[in-house]
Each structure stands twice: as C-alpha cells, then as structure tokens.
Amino acid sequence: MAMTRVLMKTLFGDITLELDGDKAPATVANFIVYAQSGYYDGTIFQRVNINFRIQGGGYDTDMQQKPTNAPNQNEAKI
C-alpha cells in the first residue's frame, strides 16, 4: 500500500496528510473508507494544540458525537 496522500480541506486552508499503509494498512484503509463516504464532511476539530496536534472528525458542529463503524485492531508495535 505504501504512502497514501490525502488532501483535507478546512475553512482555514488545506492540509496534506501522509498515511503509511506499510506500517498500518488496516488503519489507513479504515480512514479512507470514512473519508470516501463523506463521514468527515461538516465535522469539527474538537481539540487543537498549537504546534502539536489537531483532533477532529468525531463530532458535528452541534458537538454531537457521530456514530462510527466497528473499531479496527490496533496496529501499533509497542
């Protein structure tokens, strides 16, 4: 699967994501399914830490949690 690039369009500008399908193939495939289905459309970033991370996609603009698909297995090698 290798690297997959995804363009995320936000109200504050575009963000290019690089997803490593070699290290986390199920996680990348899961994200692509959500993205292609339009799941993230109209969601918000509920956590923003400057110069560290942004987290979003789980809540709509009314801060209502969106239903999700079944979780996939954690692929982290700790």
Secondary structure by P-SEA (a helix, b strand, c coil): ccbbbbbbbcccbbbbbbbcccccaaaaaaaaaaaaaccccccccccccccccccccccccccbbbbbcccccccccc
